[in-house]
Amino acid sequence: MLGTALFTELKNKAVKRYYQVDAQNKVEAVINSIPNPGEPEAAEMFAKAESTLGAAKRHLGDELHDKYRVTLG
């Protein structure tokens, strides 16, 4: 059987990974939903993508956050 400390460590890693994947999926979905420049709502969707990325920074980590910033930039 797993000790309590090992179980807690594994659970925390799994939860962290879940939140990271969830944040990635949300950011990718909103980035992919941005219409081409000049189309109606393009500016609003871009702002929403930036907002979503900012909210997800904690779960993404610096490297992934920077990658998505470059994608949006």
N, C-alpha and C positions, 0 to 999 in steps of 0.2 A: 504494500500500500504506500501511497505517497504521504510524506510528512506534511504537516500543516503549512510549514514555510514554503516547501516546494510547490504545493498545490496553489497557494496564494500567488507565488511568483508566476507560475504558468497561467493562472487565471488573469492576472494583471497584464501579461504580455498579449494574451488572446483578446482582451477587451481593448487594449491600445491598438492592436492591429485592426480590429473591427471598426473602430472609429476612424482610423486612417483610410481604410478602404471605402467606408461610407462617405467620408469627406471628398475623396478622389472622385467617386462616382457622381456626387452632387456637382462638383466643380466642372467635371468633363461634360455633364449633361447641360449645364447652363452655358458653357462655352460653345458647345455644338448647336445650341438653339439661337445663337446670335445670327440675325439675318445679315445679308451683304450690306456694306455701307450705302447709305442713300435710301434704303428701304424704310418704310414706316416702322417705327419702334426700334430701329437699330441702336440708337443712342440709349434708349431706356434699357434694352437688353444688355448692352455693354456695361452700363452702370450696375445693373443687377449682377452681372458676372463678377465685376470688381468687388462688390459688396459680399457676395458669396465666398469669393476667394479670401477676403479679409477675415470673414467669420471662421473659415476653415483652417486658417494658418496654424493654430495651436495643434490641430490634429495631423496636419500634413508634414510639419517639420520644415526647416529652412530650405533644404534642397528642393523638395517638391514644390514648395511655395514659390521659390525663385523660378523654377521651370515654368509654372503656370503664369507668373508675372511676365516672363519673356513671351509666352504664347499670346497673352493679351496685349502686350506692348506693341 
